[in-house]
Amino acid sequence: MKIEDYFNAPHGIFVIDTETTGLDGGPRDLVVDIGVCSVDLSRGTVKDVYSSVVGYDVTEWEDHRTKAWIFGNSDLTLDMVAAARPLAHVREDIVRLLKERMVTSYNVPFDMDKFLFREPWQLRGIFEVCTDIMKAATNVCKLPSEMYGVRYKFPKLDNAYRMITKGDPADIRGAQAHRALSDARMASYIMIEMYKNGDYHP
């Protein structure tokens, strides 16, 4: 798909996912992979609209980045990051794609509050944030929490996908790829199924 084709996505809800070098958030940790799907809830359709590895000079990275979990648990490599389009260019794409759109993710506090709303992305106010898919899935999956005062724990993406969707609409074939576009697609189908059942309200 040509880069310009990404910006002809239909107006709907956009589901974004990031893969990062850690859990602390920016700027210590960095987004290294980003994917976006467009969802038409009324039709129950999902369209892949954007996917990019985010490029950096990895020769300047310390061990906590070069040995990040994502590089040992997916097909994403340091060489791919080193060869990818620079962050500034990817950020420009994301702004053009999502400006004034309705956007959510599977774990908004992580993807947005910890990364996309911080330096160097600074996307707060660019788009409207919709209901967190993970939070909506919590009351559907009903996984008991061991924390005092918390009834249900947040379900991991792969667990919610297995428990909520029928079949394998995202075509993951039994194994989560831990890549941004694939995870955004899984989250999108979870959202669609919950919407059908009255369990998701944007």
JOJO-V327918 format. One line per field, one symbol per residue. ss: DSSP state (2 for helix, 1 for strand, 0 for the rest). psi: psi as a letter, one per 30 degrees, with the letter a starting at -180 (. if undefined). burial: I if it has 16 or more other ideal C-beta (glycine too) atoms within 10 Angstrom, else O. A space follows every 10 residues. Layout:
ss->???
psi->???
burial->???
This chain:
ss->0022222200 0011111111 0000000000 1111111111 0000111111 1110100222 0022220022 2200000222 2220012222 2222222200 0111000222 2222220000 0000000110 0022222222 2001000000 0100002222 2222000000 0000000002 2222222222 2222220000 00
psi->klefffggkl kakkkkkkkl gaffllfelk kfkkkklkkj eefhlkkkfk kkkkkljfff klefefglee ffgagkleee eeflkleeee eeeeeeefkg lkkaljieed eeefdfflkg ehgkfelkka kkeeeefefe ehkkkgkkfj eklkkleeee eefelkbiff hfhfkkfhle eeeeeeeeee eeeeeegggk j.
burial->OOOOOIOOIO OIIIIIIIII IOOOIIOOII IIIIIIIIIO IOOOOIOIII IIIIIIOOOO IOOOIOOIOI IOOIOIOIOI IOOIOOIOOI IOIIOOIIOO IOIIIIIIOI IIOIIIIIOO IOIOOIIOOI OIIIOIIIOI IOIOOOOOOO OOOIIIIOOI IIOIIOOOII OIOOOIIIII IIIIIIIIII IIIIIOOOOI OO
